[in-house]
Amino acid sequence: MSHNNSIKKLLNIKDKFFKIDKVLDENINGLLTKVVYATASKKNNTCPYCKNKLVKNGFKKVNIKMLKSSQFNTLLRVSKQRYLCKNCKKSFSIKLKLVEPNCSISNDVKLAIKLELKECRAQKYIAKQFNVSASTVNRIINDLPNYKPSFNYLPESLCFDEFKSTKDASGAMSFIYCDAQTSKIIDIVEDRKLNNLIKYFSRFPKDVRSKVKHIVIDMYPPYISLIKTMFPNAKISIDRFHLIQLINRAFNKLRISIMNKQDNRMYNKLKKHWRLLLKNSIDLSNAKHLQNKMFDYKYMSQEDMVSTMTSCNRDFKASYNLYQDILIAINNKNFKKFKKIVEDNYNNFEGTIKIALKTFKKYFKYIENSLSSIYSNGRIEGVIRKIKVFKNIAYGYRSFFNFKKRILISANL
């Protein structure tokens, strides 16, 4: 294979009429750049208008940005043959497959940018990586076709959730839902208000909505109203993570209130070792290998430290035991035990614990579905985590349209 063909293959140039003249190292805008000089010319061209033969009419020099070569910026400097039709007096330059008309960025660079947009990368970082401007990256995003979901199909199991939207959006929180089995995003709605969601799901035919059998949600009440209105055959499950989060926050608030009433020694213990109190008791170590000055330098296990901290207050110890019983019941998916714990202790507690138990009683029916089901919001929480990363690396988005499009690109939509 000749050097000319080798360089063409390396740069992914498929036009046969290309001829590589030379490759030089040049300083362009303070950066060392590999500049490939080439000539594009072919014979026997005919006029696309009058079909007469064209005559050569000089060259037009163009610069085309290519993918990096050995981490160096690469520029293709092409002398494109120009042609003149003596019959209709129109002139043309040779067309290249390498790049779109009137564009200086190769199709390979544009494709590489589109693939990179799927990853958690800032647009400015991508622009710098491919030696283009941030506006070019944004233009490539806008040139992609808008995603239109199919309103003739819905999977049997869905996950509903929301994320913090942009300032120009109609609501503070935007709604997202996905397939509970595959975690594939189905669509994103700008506002999660009930009226907007009912209007949105009304676009699906009733027979399509009736095929949905299971929907997992958090404790946002309008979702329950939405499902009862739009999905008549769907079971409602409250995500198990949110159940644990509810009792976890309630117990932690109680710890802080009790901690502030203790002497300095106990205050420091409750403040520093709060993670042990929130940890599942099954995961606590019983090996006495820890020596801590807060516990008079005694060798104590994690279980001993928790026992010492909870003994400072009778109500605190009772709340801790209740918290651990609920954790174990949820983790074991034992609804009968969970229900008995809540009902037996409902009148024995006050404050944040009482509010948490009241919430559990209110949603008993949906909690039972959750503890007897294999579905959870874990998949969609992972998607939202990625959405937050996109927002953080971009230092926020002004446009909901751009934000949504970036999310859908990352999801191959």
N, C-alpha and C positions, 0 to 999 in steps of 0.2 A: 504493500500500500504506500502511495506517495505521501510526502509531507503535507501536501495540499489537502488530500483526502483525510489524513489523520487529524489535522487541525479542524477541518469541517466537522468531523465526527465528534471531536472533543467539545466543540461549541454547539453541537446539535443543529448544524446548518444542513437542511435537506434540499435546498435549491441546487440543481446540478450545474447551473451556469455561474456559480461563484468561483472565483479564483483568488486564493490567498497570496498576497504579494510579500508581506513581511510582518514581523511581530516585534514591537519595540517597547521599552520601558520608558514611560513619560510621567512627569510630575503635573498632575491636573488638580487644581484647587488644594495644593499642599499634600496630596496623596499620591503615592506611587501606583501607577495604573498600567496594566498590560493593554497596549493598544494594538489591535489587529487591523492591518490595512488590507483591504480586499477590493476586487472589481467584480461588478455584476453586469454581464452583457451576454446577449444571445442573438442569433441570426433569424432571418425569415419571420419577422414580426409583421402582422397585418393590422390595419386600422380597425378597431372595434365598431366604427360607425359606417365607413364606406367599403371596408374589406380590401382596400388597396394596400400595396406594400409600403412599409415605413422605411425612411432613411435615417441613419444615425445623425444625432444632433447634439453632440457633446456629452458631458457627464454632469451629474448632480451629486455633490458630496453630502452624505448624511452620517450622523453619529448614532449608534444604537447601543443602549446599555444591555450588557449580557450578565449572566450569572457569574459569580466570582470564580476565579481560577487560582487555586493554591492560596486562597484567602486574600488575593489581590483583586481590586476592582478591575473589571474587564470591559473594554470599550471596542466596539466594532466600527471602524471608520471605512464606510463603503462608498466607492465611486459608482453610482448607478447610471447606467446608459440611458440617455434621453433619445427619443425618436420623434420624427416629424412626418406628418402625412401631407404630401404635396398636393393632394387632391382636395381635401377639406380644410387644409391649413391648421390642423390641430396637432398639438404636441403631447407626448406622453413620456413618462419614465417607467422603467421596468418595475414590475410588482414583485414583492418578496413575500414568501410564506413565513419568514422569520418574524415579521412584525406587521401590525395592522397599518393601514394607510394613514399617513400624516401623524405617525406616532414614533417616538424615539426610544421606547421601552419594549424589549423583546417579549414575545408571548411566553417564553419560558420563565422570565422574571415575574410576570403577572401570575402565572400558575403557581410558582413557588410562594409568592405572597399570599395567595388564596389558601394554600395548604398551611402556611405558618399562622394564619389568622385563626385556625382551629385550636391552636395552643394558647396557653395563658401567657401571652406576650403583649406588651404595650405597643400601640401602633407606631409611636416614635422609634421604639427599639427596632421594629420590623423595617421601618423606612431606612434607618441607619444601616441595618444589616444588608439591605439590597441596594444601597446607594441611590435611593429615591427620596422624594419629599413626603412628609406626613400627609399632605393634601392628595398626593398620588395614591397612597394606601387607602385613604378615605374614599377617593373616587372609584377605586377598584371594588370597594365594599358596596357602594351605591349602584354600581353597574351590574351587580349580581341580581338575578331575578327575585322578586318578592315571594316569600313563602306563603302559600295558600293551603290551609288544611282541608282535608276531605270531609265534607259534612254528611257523607253517606256511610261512615263507619266509626265505631267507637269500640275499644277493647272491653272485655267483660269486667276487668278490674282497673280502677283508676286511683290516682293519688292527687289530692288537692293541697296546695300550699300557696304562699305568697312571699314576696321579697320587696325590699325598699326600692321605690321607683325613682325616677328623675323629677326635677323641679317642674318641668314643663308638662308632666303627665297630669291627667285629670284627677287622679287620686294619689294619696301618699304611698299606698301599697299596690303593687301589680300582682295579678293572679296568674299562676302557672299550674298546669296539670299534665300528668304523664301516665304512661302505661305502668301499672304496678308490677308487672312481670318482667318487662324488658327495660324499664326506666327511660324509654324513649319519650322525649318531649312531644306532646301533641300540639299545643299552642300556648301562647302567652296573651293575656288580656290586660289592657292598660290599667283598668281600675277593678278592684275586687268588691265594690259595692253590690248589694243584692240585686238591685234593679238592672244594673249593667250585665251581671252574670246571667240573669233570667233572659234578658234580651239576646245575649250571645248564644246560649244553649238552645234558644227557640229556633235557631237556624238549622239544628239537627232535627230530622223527622222523628216523630214520636216512636215509631217502631225501632229506630236506631237507638234512641235513649232507653227504651224498654229492655234492650239486650244487656245493659250494664247490670252486673250482679253484685258488685262490691266496690265501695268507695272508702278510702282511708283519709281522714281529715285530722286537723288539730282541734282545739276547743273553741273555734270561732263560730258563734251561734248562727250567723247568716248562712254558713255552709249547710247546716242541717235543714234550714228552711228551703234552700235551693234544691237539695237532693230530694226532699219530700215532694217538691213541686214538679221537678223536671225529670227525675229518675224513679219512677214508681216501683220498680222491682229491685232496687239496689239496697243492700245491707250497708249500714253506716258503722264504721269502726273508728275509734279514737286512737291515734297512734300511741303505742306503749311508751315511747320516749317522752311524750308530753305528760303522761300520767306520772312517770317517775320524776320528771322535772317539777311538776306541781307540788308533790309532797316534799321534794328536796328543797325547794325554795322556801316552803312554809317552815320546815324544820330549821333551816339556816337562819331565817329571820328570828325564830325563837332563840337560837343559840346566841345571836348578837344581843338581843334584849336581856338575856340572863347574864351574859358576859359582862355587860356594862354595870351590873349590880354587884359584881364580885370584888374581892380584894385583889391587890396587884398580882399576887402569885397565881391565883386561879384565872384571873383575867388574861395573863400572858399565856397560860396553857391553852385556854379556849381559843385564843387569837392565833397562836402559832400552829397548833395541831388540828385546825378545823377540818382539814382534808380527811383525817382519820375518822372523824365523827360522821362525815357524809359517805364514807366508803362502806360498801356492803360488808357486813360482819363476817361473812363466809371467807372473804378475801383478806381478813386481818391475820397477821402473823402471830403465832403464840410462842415463838422462840425468844427467850430473854437475852438479847444481845445488844440492846440499845441502852446507852448510858447518857442521861440528859440532866443538865444542871437544874432544869425546872422541876424535876422529880427527885431532887436531893441526890443526884448522881447515882441513883439506884439502877441496877440492871433490870429493865422492864421490857415486856413484849408490847406489841401494839394493842393487844386485847387488854392488858393491864392498864395502859395509858388511857384507853377509852373508858374503862371502868372507873378509874380515878376521876376523870373529868365529868362523867355523868352523875357521879355520886354527890356533886356539889348542890344539887337541887332535885327534890322528889319529882316535881312536874317535868323537869328536863329529862330525868331518867325514864319516866313513863313515855314521854314523847319519843325518845330515842328508840325504845323497844317497839313502839307502834310503827315508827319509820322503817325499822329493819323488817318487821313482819310484813309490811306492805311491799317492800322491795322484793322480798323472797317470794311472795304470792304472785307478783307480776312477772318476775323472772321465770317462775315455774308454770306460768299461764294457768294458775289454779283460781278460777273465778269464784267458786263456792267459798274457799278460804278467804279470798279478798273481800267478798261481800260480808261475810261473818265478822271479819276484823273491823270493817267500817261501821257496821250497824251496832256492834257491841261497844265500840268506843266513841260513838257519835256524841253522847251526852257527857262524856268524861273530860272533854278538853274545851279550851277557849282560844280565842285569838286566831292566829294564822292557821293553826292545825285544824281548828273547827271549820274554818272557811274551806280548807282543802277537802275535808271529809264531806262537807255539804256539796261541794262540786262533784265529788265521786258519786254521791247518792243521786244527784241530778242526772248523771249520765250512765247509770248502771247498765241500761239496755245496750248502749253502744260499747261500753267497756267489755261486756260479755262477748260481743261479736269480735272485739279486738283480741281477747285472750284465747278465743277458739279459732282464730284465723292465722294463716301463714303470712298474710300481707302486713306491711308496715310502711311508714313514710321514709324509711331509711334511704331508699333509692333517690327520692326527690330531694331529700335533705342534702345528699351528695351533689346533686345538680345545683342547688341553691348556693352551696358552699363555693362551687366553681364560679357562679355568677358574681358572688361577693369578691372573689379574687380578681375577676375581670374589672370590676368597678374600682377596686383599690389600686391596681397597677395603672389604671388610666386616670387616677385622681378624680374620679367621678365623671359622669356623662351629662351633658346639657340636653341632649336630644334623646327622647324615649325611642324614636325610630331607629337611631344608630345603635343604641344600647340593645334593643331587641334583635336587631339584625346580627350583631356580634354574637349574641347568645345562640341564635339559630345556626350561625355558621359553625360554631363549636360543636353543635349537635348534629352536624351533617345535614341540616335542613335548608 
